[in-house]
Amino acid sequence: QIEQYGIEQRKELIKKEKDLIKAKNRVNEIDTIIQRLYEDNVNGKISDSRFATMSTALENEQKKLKDDIPIMEQQFNSEKDKSEGLQHFINKAKKLTHLTELTPEILHEFIEKIVVSQQYKIDGKRHQDLDIYYNGVGIIKEPSPEQMEEYFQEHILNSKQKTA
């Protein structure tokens, strides 16, 4: 389950990197387009009003991209750090697959903090949320009941294949 989460996170990281590269390339492409538009305007291939309209639209697009790129870079770097932290966490977890007891050292190795929320009642029953923040990973979202069923079915299938 954690490894699947890591795969999804890496896919998202690759997408963010592609979007960032695409935005940077578009900024450079717009400079080239504006230069060609200017040359076409000087050579009389397009009118002054058409040049003004097109260059304004391109400059606005370029300005928006230039404003967005630092935000995209910051998000990409943040996701990259999270992805690296998750991979480090997975590597640690793989080393400790056959634990016989949970020691304070192991807890400190894996868990950054545990946040217990205030109790609340639903239909007369007490409920309380508990968030576990793992070192280098943060909160790992709990799978939905549908995902749990899918994981369970995969586990059963894998178990049957190993015994066959």
C-alpha positions in Angstrom: 0.0 0.0 0.0 2.8 2.5 0.9 4.7 1.5 -2.2 1.6 2.1 -4.3 1.3 5.5 -2.7 4.9 6.1 -3.6 4.3 5.1 -7.2 1.4 7.6 -7.4 3.5 10.3 -5.8 6.3 9.7 -8.4 3.8 10.0 -11.2 2.5 13.3 -9.9 6.1 14.5 -9.5 6.9 13.6 -13.1 3.8 15.4 -14.3 4.7 18.6 -12.3 8.2 18.5 -13.8 6.8 18.2 -17.3 4.4 21.1 -16.7 7.3 23.2 -15.4 9.5 22.4 -18.4 6.6 23.1 -20.7 5.9 26.5 -19.1 9.6 27.5 -19.4 9.7 26.4 -23.0 6.6 28.4 -23.8 8.1 31.6 -22.3 11.0 31.2 -24.7 8.8 30.3 -27.6 6.7 33.5 -27.0 9.8 35.6 -27.3 10.5 34.0 -30.7 6.9 34.5 -31.8 6.8 38.1 -30.8 10.1 38.7 -32.7 8.6 37.2 -35.8 5.4 39.2 -35.4 7.5 42.3 -35.2 9.4 41.4 -38.3 6.2 40.6 -40.2 4.8 44.0 -39.1 7.8 45.9 -40.2 7.7 44.0 -43.6 4.0 44.9 -44.0 2.8 41.2 -43.7 0.5 42.1 -40.8 -1.2 45.4 -39.9 -0.2 47.5 -36.9 -3.5 46.8 -35.1 -3.2 43.1 -35.7 0.4 43.2 -34.4 -0.7 45.1 -31.3 -3.5 42.7 -30.5 -1.4 39.6 -31.0 1.7 40.9 -29.2 -0.4 42.1 -26.2 -2.1 38.6 -25.9 1.3 36.9 -26.1 2.9 39.3 -23.6 0.0 38.7 -21.2 0.4 34.9 -21.5 4.1 35.2 -21.0 3.7 37.4 -17.9 1.3 34.9 -16.4 3.7 32.1 -17.1 6.6 34.1 -15.6 4.5 34.7 -12.5 3.4 31.0 -12.3 6.9 29.4 -12.9 8.3 30.2 -9.4 5.2 28.8 -7.8 5.5 25.7 -10.0 9.1 25.3 -9.1 8.4 25.6 -5.4 5.6 23.0 -5.6 7.9 20.7 -7.7 10.7 21.0 -5.2 8.3 20.4 -2.3 6.9 17.3 -4.0 10.4 16.1 -4.8 11.5 16.4 -1.2 8.3 14.5 -0.1 9.0 11.8 -2.7 12.6 11.4 -1.5 11.4 11.2 2.1 8.8 8.6 1.2 11.5 6.5 -0.6 13.7 6.7 2.4 10.8 5.7 4.6 10.0 2.7 2.4 13.7 1.6 2.5 13.6 1.8 6.3 10.4 -0.2 6.5 11.8 -2.9 4.2 14.7 -3.4 6.7 12.2 -4.0 9.5 9.7 -6.4 8.0 9.8 -9.1 10.7 9.4 -7.1 13.9 8.8 -9.1 17.1 8.2 -6.0 19.3 7.5 -2.3 18.9 10.3 -0.4 20.8 10.6 3.3 21.5 13.6 3.4 19.1 11.5 2.0 16.2 8.7 4.4 16.9 11.1 7.4 16.9 12.6 6.1 13.7 9.2 6.1 11.8 6.9 8.5 13.6 7.4 12.2 13.7 4.2 13.0 15.7 0.7 11.8 16.6 -2.1 14.3 16.7 -5.2 13.3 18.6 -8.2 15.5 18.0 -11.0 16.5 20.4 -13.8 14.0 20.8 -17.1 14.4 19.1 -20.4 12.5 19.0 -22.3 11.1 16.0 -25.5 9.3 16.7 -24.7 9.1 20.4 -21.3 7.4 19.8 -18.0 9.0 20.7 -15.5 9.5 17.9 -12.0 10.8 17.9 -9.7 11.4 15.0 -6.0 10.4 15.1 -3.4 11.6 12.6 0.0 9.9 12.5 2.7 11.9 10.8 5.5 9.6 9.6 9.1 10.9 9.4 9.9 12.2 5.9 6.4 11.4 4.6 3.8 13.2 6.6 0.3 11.7 6.8 -0.3 8.7 4.6 -4.0 8.8 3.7 -6.0 5.8 4.7 -7.4 3.8 1.8 -11.1 3.9 1.1 -13.2 0.8 1.8 -13.1 0.1 -2.0 -9.3 0.3 -2.1 -9.1 -1.9 1.0 -11.2 -4.5 -0.7 -9.1 -4.3 -3.9 -5.9 -4.7 -1.8 -7.4 -7.7 0.0 -8.4 -9.4 -3.2 -4.9 -8.8 -4.6 -3.4 -10.3 -1.5 -5.7 -13.4 -1.7 -4.8 -13.8 -5.4 -1.1 -13.5 -4.7 -1.3 -16.0 -1.8 -3.1 -18.5 -4.1 -0.4 -18.0 -6.8 2.4 -18.6 -4.3 0.9 -21.8 -3.0 0.1 -23.2 -6.5 
